[in-house]
Amino acid sequence: MKTIVYDQIGLPIENPRALYETELPKPAPGPHDLLVKIRAIAVNPVDTKVRAGLFGETPQLLGWDAAGIVEAVGAAVTLFKVGDNVFYAGSVTRPGAYAEYGVVDERIAGHQPTTLDDAHAAALPLTSVTAWELLFDRLGVAEGGGDGDALLVIGAAGGVGSILVQLARQLTKLRVIGTASRPETQEWVRDLGAHDVIDHTRPLQEELRRIGVAQVRYVASLTHTEERYAQIIEVLAPQGKLGLIDDPKTLDAMPLKLKAISLHWELMFTRPLFETPDMIRQHEILERVAALVDAGTLRTTVGEHFGTINAENLRRAHALIESNRARGKIVLEGF
């Protein structure tokens, strides 16, 4: 099968060997697996981080967002059948989706929204699971709850932020405040449903005061946490909650003590990585997201369509993500 791979950690994305095309054997499904003919993929910051060596020095097949059709199922599969249209993010312990075929454990896959094409469906899994787990499982906000409290989403125009803003606005009573620095990204965040948009290139406390907010109960820090850490602590209310997904080189928890702020890490790969007893929760989240999309409650977050799945287009996608100027999700479809 056709695949797009790399064989050396840390090559600059301009190097043709940073991502190149080759042939690999078609995978076979295990007992709980689906064999999926991949029709569309999305590119995420984690793709660039793994290419740079985040999860070790051994190159692996990248790609943790896919949509396609089930071609075969393992002997123990009960949730899907051949011919089902599915979407999933997969696991970093297994080969990714830069390939014609992929295998995924049924417990972390979902049925595609019926109202979306493959490319728009592929934009959803990783960011939807991440945002859902961060808001409801990590920060502990209850659906329908949050009345009188505020959530500050730092980096709200990115892939995870674009879903998180929608979930918080549609499924809770929180006041949703997103941050974005450019006119086009600020407008994007407003369109997704944020009550307010502030500029994260300016002091956060000043920006919040500008909109009449003294402190917030929840902060979801999606990017550059280390740079804004002191400001985040400043704007969090006593006994507030900080959730984050990025990769600061270091993070001192002691400054959180005075306000009794709790710290919550979110990594959507944790459940499949450790095969936790509640691993099927990710299937349930994707099924719920699909239903919310089909009901018109949530919308897909495609920012740009980069065309066919090939090495050149994937290198362009990685370059845009590494520039920190991407808005929403980058998708590709077809080989």
N, C-alpha and C positions, 0 to 999 in steps of 0.2 A: 504494500500500500504506500501511497505518497505521504511523506511527512516533512516537516520543517524542523530542523534540529540545530544544535551547536555542539562543538566538541572541545571548547576551551572556556573556562570561567573568566569573566571580566573583560572580554574583548569589547572595545567601543562599538556602538551599534552601527557606525559607518563602515566597519569592516565587513566585507561580504561573508566571512566565516562566522560572524556573530550569529547569523541565522541563515541556513542554507537548506536546499531541498535534497532529499535522498529517499530511498526505498527501505522499508522495514517490514517484517512479517506481520500479517494480519493477526490481531490478538484473538484468543479464545476465552469465552466467559467461564468464570468459576461458578460454584453452586448458587451464590446470591447475586450474580452479575447479570447485567444487560450488555449485549454487544450492540453498539449503536453505530449506524451509518451517519457520520457527522455531516450536517448540511450548513451549519453556521457556527461561528465562534465569536467571542468577545475577548479583548485584551485588557489586562488589569495591571496595576502597579506590582502585584506579586510576581508577575511574569518577569519583569525587569529585575526584581530583587533576587529571584532564584537564579537568573542568568548571571547575576553578579556574585553569587555564592552564598546567599542567605541561609540556605538549608544544606550547605556542605559543598565540597569541592568537586563532586562528581556531576558532570552534565546530565540533564534528564530532559525528557520530552515535555515541553512547556504547554500551558493552556488549561485554564481552569474555569471555563465557561463554554458550554456547548449546547446546541439544539440539533436534534436529528430524529431518526426513526429506528425503532428496535428491530434488529435483524435476527437475533437469536437470544434465548434466555437460558440461564443456568437451571439445574434440576430443582433447586430449592426456591426459585422465584415465585412469589404469589401476588405481587402488587401490579405487575405489568404483563403484557403479552406481545407477541410478535406483531408488528404493524403499528404499535402505539407511537405517537409523537411525544418525545420527552425533552426535558431540559435539565441540566445539572451543572454543578461546579466541580465535583469529583474530590480527589484527595491528593495531597502532595506526596504521598507514599507510592503513588501509582503513575504510570505514564499519562501525560496530559492530552489535550485535544487538538494540537497542531498536526492533525492526521486525518486520513479518510475514515478511519474507524477508531472507536474507543470502547473501553469496558468500564462500567461503573456499578458499584453496589446499589441494588435497588432501594436500600434504606436512605440513600442521600440523593435520589433522583425524584423528579416530579413530572406529571403530565403537563405538556405545554398548554399555555392559554390558547383557547380555540380562536380567539379574536386577533392573534398576532401571527405574522409570518416568522420564519425561522430566525432571521437576523434580529428582529426586535425581541423575540423570546430569548435568544442567546445573551442579550444584554443584561438579563435579570438575575440569574441564579446566585452568583457569588456575592454580589452587592445586596441582594434581597435577604439572603440568609445572614450575612454579616450585620446588616442594619436591624433586622428583626431580633437577632440574638442580643445585640448591644442594647437596644431599647427595652426589650421585655425580659430577657433572661439575665443580663448583667446589671443594668441600671435598676431593674425591678419595677419599672412603670407598669401599672395594670392597664389593660385595654379599657377605655372609657374613663380612666383616672387622670390625675394630674391637674385637676381644677385649681386655679389659683397659683400654680407653679409655672416656671419657665424652663425651657430647654435651649441651651446655646449650642449650635452645631458649627464647629470650626472647620472650614473647608467644605461648605455645604454644596458647592457646585460640582464636586467630583462624583465618581460613581456611587460610593456608599452614601455620601451626603444627599445625593439626588433621590435616593429611596428613603433614607431616614427622615428627611423633611416631610415626605408624603405620608409615611406611616404615622409619624407623630401628629401631623395635622388631621389626618382622616380617622385615626383610631384612638386618639387620646384627647383630653381637654387642655393639654399644655399650651402655653404661649410659645410658639416656635420662632426662634431667632436664628437666622443663618448668617454666616460670614462669607463674603466674596469681595474681591478687590477691583474687578474690572466692570464697566457698565454692562457688557453682555452677560457676564456670569451673575451679576446682581439681578438682572432681569430674569435669567433662567431660574434662580432660586425663588424669586417672587412668584413666577408662573407655577412652580411646583407646590406652592401653598404656604410658604413662610409668612408669618404675620409681619415680621420685620427683617430687614437685611442691613447688616453693618459691615464696615470695612476692617478686615483683620490686619491691614498694614498700619492702622492707627491704634493707639492704646485702647484695649478692650473696655476698660472701665469708662473712659471718656465716651466711647461709642454707645455703650449701654445707657449712660446717663442722658445722652442726646435723645434717646427714645423713651426716657422716663423709667428705666429699670435700674434699681440700685444693686441687686444681686440676683443670681439665678440658682435654682436648686440642683439642676443637672447640666453638666457639660459633656458633650461628645466631641472629643478632640481627634480629628481624623488625619491631621497632617501637621508637621512642625511643632509637635507637643513640647519638645525640649526647649525651643526658642521662646515659647509663650507660657511656660510652666508657671512662673511667678505671677504673671497676669491672670492666669486661670484661677490660681488659688485666691487671688485678690477679689475676683468677681463671684466666686462661689459662696453661697450662704453657709453659715455654720451647719454642720451635719449634712452638707451637700454631697453629691456623688459625681465623681469624675470617671468617665469611660474613655478608653483610647484603643486605637488599632494600629498606630504606626510604630516605628522602630527607633526610639531614642537610644543613643549610645549609653546613657545612664539616666536614672531617675531616682532622686532622693525622696523617699517617702516621708521623712521627718517633718518637712514644712506643712504637711497635711494635718499634723497632730493637733495643733492649737484649735482649729475649727472642727476637729473630728470628721474630716472629709474622708470618705471611703474611695478606694481606687479599684477600678474594674477593668481587667484586660479582656478584649474580645479577639478571638482568632477562630474563624469559622472552620478551620481544618482540625481543631482539637477533637471534636467528636469522632470523625472518621479516622484520625491519626491513632487514637487510643481505643477505637471501637467501643466507646462508652455504652453502658446499658441503654441510654436514651438516644442512641445514634439515629433512630428512626424519626426523631424530632425534625431533622432537616427535610426528610420527605414530607412531613406534615406541614412545615413552613412553606415549602414550594407549592404544595397543593393549595394551601390557603392563599398564597400570593397569586397563583393562576386564577383562582375564583374571584379575587378582588380586582384583578385586571379585567377579566371578562365582564364583571359587573360595572366597570367604569370608575371604580373607586381609586385604583392605582393606574399609573401610566408607565409605559416603558421609558427608559432613560437613554436611548441612543443619542449620542452627540454627533458622531460622524461615521459614515459607511466608507470603508477603505477598499471596497471591491473584493476581488477574488482572494481566496486563501493561498498565498504564495510567499516566498521568502522576502521579496522586495517590499510587498505591502506590509508584511509584519515588521520589517525593519523600520519602515516609516511610522508604524503605530507605536513601536517601542520608543522611537525618538521623540514623538509628541508627548508620551507619558513622562519620559525623563526630563522634558522641558518644564514640567509642572504647569502646563497651560491647557491641558485637556479639560473639556467640559462634557459631563456625562460619560457615556461609554463609547468605545471604538469597536465596531463590529466588521466582520468579513464573512463572506459566504461563498460556497462552491469551490471545487478544485479544478 
